[in-house]
Amino acid sequence: MSDFAPSSPAFLADPYPAYAELRARGRAHYYEPSDQWLVPHHADVSALLRDRRLGRSYGHRFTHEEFGRTPPPSGHEPFHELNDHGMLELEPPDHTRIRRLVSQAFTPRTVERLTPYVRGLAVELVERLVAEGGGDLLASVAEPLPVAVIAEMLGVPAADRPLLRPWSAAICAMYELNPPEETARRAVTASLEFSAYLRELIAVRREKPGEDLISGLIAAHDDGGRLTEAEMVATCALLLNAGHEATVNATVNGWHALFRNPAQLAALRADRALLPTAVEELMRYDTPLQLFERWVLDPVEIGGTTIPRGAEVALLFGSANHDPAVFTAPDGLDLSRRDNPHISFSAGIHYCVGAPLARIELAASMAALLDLAPGLSPAGEPPRKPDFVIRGLAALPVTV
């Protein structure tokens, strides 16, 4: 499986040819370096995301020993305390209980009410970029927009928002394959600091509630919503991390793709009606989350291969989104693509609760850049982050 090389700069620059090789060779491949089964086909990925024989966690059914797994090092406990109580890592009934509370903040009506704020902020950020004659699109637009929006929803004061991205980056680095101990050390430090900050913010909102989501979670808890302190902290951290991480990377990945496909960019500039399908296509074309992991709780068979209980599968979103069995000319960028069942937002019970908000943020920043920076173009080759699972650029220098 030499083509699949997540630490190789060539693979990180363009993993999609390697995915094609994986799909051609079969439906499930054991990858020894990470002790995982790689699943590259869209039909299998989509089905397994909905298959209750797999789970994001196994602690609701098995001990580490029963599952044949080694407990995480005790020194990593602060990270797991913050990470493992979030609904993304939980299974029913805990997942159902917490998601029901959180979903109330992401109803279509709530998202619609936020839309003018999102669009206004996007315009403000792009106007600043234009006034400065260009700069780093990631730092000036892609990052501050979703960070501000999710922080506004949760009630994080504006002065504290610069703290969020570094904490998020340190914690999310643990989702890469085989993270080294230094990565774990930084994640533990960030988890301790983030948790302490959120506990303090929750205490403030308890004394002085507002219209924000944290106040809403506190009220739900007090009304019998049964949210523990650890779950509340983990839920806030998850929403702050997931509420911007994918959108930041989707924005820069998307513009990088447009710059490399000038005919498609010209078509979008000429016809704003393409914007809705463009957002979906850019999410598919260079997927910001390349894989999602699941534990095998009960044996499953994939293409004649039985994956035993206790194994871990890596569902390759990036590969599934380029599967020719589902997408016509999958390696081409087609902003008018209408038949586009990409799985960039996952599927099943863990489908991204913030997907409608992410779509509005992506459309708002793209529209503002198209309208206010019609001559936007790259200023050199952008540096890529040395990460595989969360795919993105370290910067995207542009000129206007």
C-alpha positions as CSV (number, residue, x, y, z in Angstrom):
1,M,0.0,0.0,0.0
2,S,2.9,2.3,-0.9
3,D,0.6,4.8,-2.6
4,F,-1.1,5.6,0.7
5,A,1.5,7.6,2.6
6,P,-0.1,10.1,4.9
7,S,3.3,11.6,6.0
8,S,4.6,12.1,2.4
9,P,4.6,15.7,1.1
10,A,3.7,14.4,-2.3
11,F,0.7,12.5,-0.9
12,L,-0.4,15.5,1.2
13,A,-0.2,17.8,-1.9
14,D,-2.5,15.5,-3.8
15,P,-3.9,12.3,-2.1
16,Y,-6.6,11.7,-4.7
17,P,-4.5,9.5,-7.1
18,A,-3.6,7.2,-4.2
19,Y,-7.3,7.0,-3.3
20,A,-8.0,5.8,-6.9
21,E,-5.5,3.1,-6.4
22,L,-7.1,2.0,-3.2
23,R,-10.5,1.9,-4.7
24,A,-9.2,-0.2,-7.6
25,R,-7.6,-2.7,-5.3
26,G,-10.7,-3.4,-3.2
27,R,-13.1,-2.3,-0.6
28,A,-11.2,-2.7,2.7
29,H,-7.5,-2.5,3.3
30,Y,-5.6,-3.1,6.5
31,Y,-3.1,-0.3,7.1
32,E,-0.6,-1.5,9.7
33,P,1.1,1.8,10.6
34,S,-2.1,3.1,12.2
35,D,-3.7,-0.3,12.9
36,Q,-6.8,0.6,10.9
37,W,-8.9,-0.7,8.0
38,L,-9.1,1.8,5.2
39,V,-12.5,2.0,3.5
40,P,-12.3,4.0,0.2
41,H,-15.6,3.5,-1.7
42,H,-18.5,6.0,-1.4
43,A,-21.2,3.3,-1.0
44,D,-19.3,1.6,1.9
45,V,-18.4,4.8,3.6
46,S,-22.0,6.1,3.4
47,A,-23.4,2.8,4.7
48,L,-20.9,2.4,7.5
49,L,-21.6,5.9,8.8
50,R,-25.2,4.7,9.4
51,D,-24.3,1.2,10.7
52,R,-24.9,0.8,14.4
53,R,-22.4,-2.1,14.5
54,L,-19.8,0.7,14.4
55,G,-19.4,3.5,16.9
56,R,-17.4,6.6,17.7
57,S,-16.7,5.1,21.1
58,Y,-16.9,1.7,22.7
59,G,-16.9,2.5,26.4
60,H,-20.7,2.3,26.6
61,R,-20.4,-1.5,25.9
62,F,-16.9,-2.6,26.7
63,T,-14.0,-2.0,29.0
64,H,-10.6,-1.3,27.3
65,E,-9.6,-4.9,28.2
66,E,-12.8,-6.5,26.9
67,F,-12.3,-4.6,23.6
68,G,-8.7,-5.6,23.3
69,R,-7.4,-2.0,23.5
70,T,-4.8,-0.4,25.8
71,P,-6.1,2.5,27.9
72,P,-4.7,5.9,26.9
73,P,-1.8,7.1,29.0
74,S,-2.9,8.8,32.3
75,G,-1.0,11.9,31.3
76,H,-3.4,12.4,28.4
77,E,-6.4,12.5,30.8
78,P,-7.1,16.2,30.4
79,F,-7.5,15.9,26.7
80,H,-9.8,12.9,27.0
81,E,-11.8,14.6,29.7
82,L,-12.5,17.4,27.3
83,N,-12.8,15.4,24.1
84,D,-14.6,12.2,25.2
85,H,-17.6,13.9,26.8
86,G,-18.5,15.8,23.6
87,M,-21.4,14.4,21.6
88,L,-19.1,13.6,18.6
89,E,-17.5,10.9,20.7
90,L,-20.6,9.6,22.4
91,E,-23.2,7.0,21.4
92,P,-26.9,6.8,22.2
93,P,-28.5,7.4,24.6
94,D,-26.0,10.1,25.8
95,H,-25.4,11.3,22.2
96,T,-29.2,11.6,21.6
97,R,-29.7,13.6,24.8
98,I,-27.0,16.1,24.2
99,R,-27.6,16.5,20.4
100,R,-31.3,17.2,21.1
101,L,-30.3,20.2,23.3
102,V,-27.6,21.5,20.9
103,S,-29.9,21.1,17.8
104,Q,-32.2,23.7,19.2
105,A,-29.5,26.3,18.5
106,F,-29.1,25.3,14.8
107,T,-32.7,25.2,13.6
108,P,-33.3,26.7,10.2
109,R,-35.0,29.7,11.8
110,T,-31.9,30.4,14.0
111,V,-29.5,30.1,11.1
112,E,-31.7,32.3,9.0
113,R,-31.7,34.9,11.8
114,L,-27.9,34.8,11.8
115,T,-27.5,35.2,8.1
116,P,-27.4,39.1,8.0
117,Y,-24.8,39.1,10.7
118,V,-22.7,36.6,8.8
119,R,-23.0,38.4,5.5
120,G,-22.2,41.8,7.1
121,L,-19.1,40.5,8.8
122,A,-17.9,38.8,5.6
123,V,-18.2,42.2,3.8
124,E,-16.4,44.0,6.6
125,L,-13.5,41.5,6.5
126,V,-13.2,41.6,2.7
127,E,-13.3,45.4,2.6
128,R,-10.3,45.4,5.0
129,L,-8.4,42.9,2.8
130,V,-9.1,45.1,-0.2
131,A,-8.0,48.3,1.6
132,E,-4.7,46.6,2.5
133,G,-4.1,45.5,-1.1
134,G,-4.2,41.8,-0.3
135,G,-2.6,39.6,2.3
136,D,-3.2,36.2,3.7
137,L,-6.8,35.1,2.9
138,L,-6.7,32.5,5.7
139,A,-5.8,35.0,8.4
140,S,-7.8,37.9,7.1
141,V,-11.1,36.3,6.0
142,A,-11.3,32.5,6.2
143,E,-10.4,32.2,9.9
144,P,-12.0,35.3,11.6
145,L,-15.4,34.8,10.0
146,P,-16.4,31.4,11.4
147,V,-14.6,32.0,14.7
148,A,-16.5,35.2,15.2
149,V,-19.9,33.6,14.3
150,I,-19.6,30.5,16.6
151,A,-18.1,32.6,19.4
152,E,-21.0,35.1,19.0
153,M,-23.5,32.2,19.2
154,L,-21.9,30.8,22.3
155,G,-21.4,34.2,24.0
156,V,-17.6,34.3,24.0
157,P,-16.5,37.9,24.5
158,A,-14.8,39.5,21.5
159,A,-11.6,40.2,23.5
160,D,-11.2,36.4,24.2
161,R,-11.7,35.1,20.7
162,P,-8.0,35.2,19.7
163,L,-7.5,32.4,22.3
164,L,-9.8,30.0,20.5
165,R,-7.9,29.2,17.3
166,P,-4.6,28.2,19.0
167,W,-6.5,26.0,21.5
168,S,-8.5,24.4,18.7
169,A,-5.4,23.8,16.6
170,A,-3.6,22.0,19.4
171,I,-6.5,19.8,20.3
172,C,-7.5,18.9,16.7
173,A,-3.9,17.8,16.0
174,M,-4.7,14.8,18.1
175,Y,-7.1,13.6,15.4
176,E,-4.2,12.9,13.0
177,L,-2.9,9.4,12.5
178,N,-0.5,8.3,15.3
179,P,0.1,11.8,16.8
180,P,3.5,12.0,18.6
181,E,3.9,12.6,22.3
182,E,4.8,16.3,21.7
183,T,1.5,16.8,20.0
184,A,-0.3,15.1,22.9
185,R,1.6,17.3,25.4
186,R,0.4,20.5,23.5
187,A,-3.2,19.1,23.3
188,V,-3.2,18.4,27.1
189,T,-2.0,21.9,27.9
190,A,-4.6,23.4,25.5
191,S,-7.3,21.2,27.0
192,L,-6.5,22.3,30.5
193,E,-6.5,26.0,29.5
194,F,-9.6,25.7,27.4
195,S,-11.6,23.8,30.0
196,A,-10.6,26.3,32.7
197,Y,-11.7,29.2,30.5
198,L,-15.1,27.5,29.7
199,R,-15.8,26.7,33.3
200,E,-15.2,30.3,34.2
201,L,-17.4,31.5,31.3
202,I,-20.2,29.1,32.3
203,A,-20.0,30.4,35.9
204,V,-20.4,34.0,34.6
205,R,-23.4,33.0,32.4
206,R,-25.0,31.2,35.4
207,E,-24.9,34.5,37.3
208,K,-25.8,36.7,34.4
209,P,-27.5,34.7,31.6
210,G,-27.8,36.2,28.1
211,E,-29.3,35.1,24.7
212,D,-26.3,32.9,23.9
213,L,-26.0,29.2,23.5
214,I,-24.1,28.7,26.8
215,S,-26.9,30.4,28.7
216,G,-29.4,28.1,26.8
217,L,-27.5,25.0,27.8
218,I,-27.4,26.2,31.5
219,A,-31.2,26.8,31.4
220,A,-31.8,23.4,29.8
221,H,-29.7,21.8,32.5
222,D,-31.6,23.6,35.3
223,D,-34.9,22.6,33.6
224,G,-34.0,18.9,33.8
225,G,-31.9,18.7,30.6
226,R,-29.4,16.5,32.5
227,L,-26.2,18.0,31.2
228,T,-23.3,17.3,33.5
229,E,-20.6,20.0,34.0
230,A,-18.1,17.9,32.1
231,E,-20.6,17.4,29.2
232,M,-21.4,21.2,29.1
233,V,-17.7,22.1,29.0
234,A,-17.0,19.4,26.3
235,T,-20.0,20.5,24.3
236,C,-18.9,24.1,24.2
237,A,-15.4,23.1,23.3
238,L,-16.7,20.9,20.5
239,L,-18.9,23.6,19.1
240,L,-16.1,26.1,19.1
241,N,-13.7,23.8,17.5
242,A,-16.0,22.1,14.9
243,G,-17.8,25.4,14.4
244,H,-14.9,26.9,12.6
245,E,-12.2,24.3,11.8
246,A,-13.8,22.8,8.8
247,T,-15.1,26.1,7.5
248,V,-11.6,27.7,7.6
249,N,-10.1,24.8,5.6
250,A,-13.0,24.6,3.2
251,T,-12.6,28.3,2.4
252,V,-8.9,28.2,1.7
253,N,-9.0,24.8,0.0
254,G,-11.9,26.1,-2.2
255,W,-10.1,29.3,-3.3
256,H,-6.9,27.4,-3.9
257,A,-8.9,25.0,-6.2
258,L,-10.6,28.0,-8.0
259,F,-7.2,29.6,-8.6
260,R,-6.0,26.3,-10.2
261,N,-9.2,26.1,-12.3
262,P,-9.5,29.6,-13.9
263,A,-12.3,28.7,-16.3
264,Q,-14.5,27.6,-13.4
265,L,-13.6,30.8,-11.4
266,A,-14.4,32.9,-14.5
267,A,-17.8,31.1,-14.8
268,L,-18.6,31.8,-11.1
269,R,-17.6,35.5,-11.5
270,A,-19.9,35.7,-14.4
271,D,-22.9,34.0,-12.8
272,R,-23.6,34.3,-9.1
273,A,-26.4,31.8,-9.5
274,L,-23.7,29.1,-9.4
275,L,-22.9,30.0,-5.8
276,P,-25.0,27.3,-4.1
277,T,-23.7,24.4,-6.2
278,A,-20.2,25.9,-6.1
279,V,-20.1,25.6,-2.3
280,E,-21.1,22.0,-2.5
281,E,-18.7,21.2,-5.2
282,L,-15.7,22.8,-3.5
283,M,-16.5,20.9,-0.3
284,R,-16.5,17.7,-2.4
285,Y,-13.5,18.5,-4.6
286,D,-10.9,19.0,-1.8
287,T,-12.5,17.7,1.3
288,P,-11.5,19.5,4.5
289,L,-11.9,16.4,6.7
290,Q,-10.3,13.5,4.9
291,L,-11.4,10.6,7.1
292,F,-13.6,9.8,10.0
293,E,-12.8,6.9,12.4
294,R,-15.2,4.2,13.8
295,W,-14.7,1.4,16.2
296,V,-16.1,-2.0,15.2
297,L,-18.5,-3.0,18.0
298,D,-19.8,-6.1,16.2
299,P,-18.1,-7.8,13.2
300,V,-18.9,-6.4,9.8
301,E,-18.2,-7.7,6.4
302,I,-16.9,-5.4,3.6
303,G,-16.4,-6.9,0.2
304,G,-15.8,-10.4,1.5
305,T,-13.5,-9.2,4.2
306,T,-14.7,-9.6,7.8
307,I,-13.5,-6.8,10.1
308,P,-13.5,-8.2,13.7
309,R,-14.8,-6.6,16.8
310,G,-12.2,-4.3,18.4
311,A,-10.8,-3.1,15.1
312,E,-10.9,0.5,13.9
313,V,-12.0,1.6,10.5
314,A,-10.9,4.8,8.7
315,L,-13.7,5.9,6.5
316,L,-12.0,7.9,3.7
317,F,-14.2,10.9,3.0
318,G,-11.7,12.3,0.5
319,S,-11.7,9.1,-1.5
320,A,-15.5,8.6,-1.3
321,N,-16.0,12.1,-2.7
322,H,-13.9,11.2,-5.7
323,D,-15.6,7.8,-6.4
324,P,-16.4,7.5,-10.1
325,A,-19.2,5.1,-9.2
326,V,-21.1,8.1,-7.8
327,F,-19.6,11.3,-9.4
328,T,-19.2,11.9,-13.1
329,A,-15.6,13.0,-13.9
330,P,-14.8,13.1,-10.1
331,D,-11.3,14.6,-10.4
332,G,-12.6,17.6,-12.3
333,L,-14.0,20.7,-10.7
334,D,-17.5,21.4,-11.9
335,L,-19.2,24.3,-10.1
336,S,-22.5,23.5,-11.8
337,R,-22.6,19.9,-10.6
338,R,-26.1,19.2,-9.3
339,D,-26.0,15.5,-8.6
340,N,-23.5,15.9,-5.7
341,P,-24.1,13.5,-2.7
342,H,-20.8,14.3,-1.1
343,I,-20.3,13.2,2.5
344,S,-18.1,16.1,3.7
345,F,-20.5,16.7,6.6
346,S,-20.6,13.0,7.5
347,A,-23.9,11.0,7.7
348,G,-26.1,9.1,10.1
349,I,-26.5,10.2,13.8
350,H,-23.2,12.1,13.7
351,Y,-24.1,14.2,10.7
352,C,-22.7,17.7,11.2
353,V,-25.3,19.7,13.2
354,G,-23.7,23.0,12.0
355,A,-23.8,22.1,8.3
356,P,-26.5,24.8,7.4
357,L,-24.4,27.4,9.2
358,A,-21.2,26.3,7.5
359,R,-22.9,26.6,4.1
360,I,-24.0,30.2,4.8
361,E,-20.6,31.2,6.0
362,L,-18.9,29.7,2.9
363,A,-21.4,31.4,0.6
364,A,-21.1,34.7,2.4
365,S,-17.3,34.9,2.3
366,M,-17.3,33.7,-1.3
367,A,-19.9,36.3,-2.4
368,A,-18.1,39.1,-0.6
369,L,-14.8,38.2,-2.3
370,L,-16.4,37.9,-5.7
371,D,-18.2,41.3,-5.3
372,L,-15.5,43.3,-3.6
373,A,-12.3,41.7,-4.9
374,P,-13.1,40.8,-8.5
375,G,-9.4,40.7,-9.3
376,L,-8.5,38.4,-6.4
377,S,-5.5,36.2,-7.4
378,P,-2.9,34.1,-5.7
379,A,0.4,35.7,-4.7
380,G,2.7,32.7,-4.8
381,E,2.4,29.0,-4.0
382,P,0.6,28.6,-0.6
383,P,2.3,26.6,2.1
384,R,0.4,23.4,3.1
385,K,-0.2,22.3,6.7
386,P,1.7,19.0,7.3
387,D,-1.6,17.3,8.3
388,F,-3.6,14.5,6.6
389,V,-6.9,14.1,8.4
390,I,-7.7,17.8,8.7
391,R,-6.7,19.0,5.2
392,G,-5.8,22.6,4.7
393,L,-3.3,25.3,4.0
394,A,-1.0,27.1,6.5
395,A,-1.7,30.4,4.5
396,L,-3.2,31.6,1.3
397,P,-1.4,34.7,0.1
398,V,-3.5,36.8,-2.3
399,T,-3.4,40.1,-4.2
400,V,-6.5,42.1,-5.1
